[in-house]
Amino acid sequence: MKLLRLPDVLNATGLSRSSLYRKLDDGSFPTSIRISQRSVAWCEEEVQRWIEERINEREVKPTA
């Protein structure tokens, strides 16, 4: 299991820092893990799962 720091998460998701923190606040992005008093990281597997869910949402088109 690998932990990703903020720049890696932003690069992987394409989100801006403010967009990422908005998603954290509303619960639509995996929560961070405190790794020291002043540092946080995200579980790579959780971030990848979040990305895959976005891709799957795109592929599922509602029938009208």
Residue pairs with C-beta under 8 A, 6 or more apart in sequence:
1 43
1 44
1 45
2 43
2 44
3 33
3 35
3 41
3 42
3 43
3 44
4 12
4 41
4 42
4 43
4 44
4 47
5 39
5 41
6 17
6 20
6 40
9 15
9 20
9 42
9 47
10 16
10 17
10 20
12 47
12 48
12 51
13 20
13 47
13 50
13 51
15 23
20 29
23 29
24 31
24 32
29 50
30 42
30 43
30 46
30 47
30 49
30 50
32 40
32 41
32 42
33 40
33 41
33 42
33 43
34 40
35 41
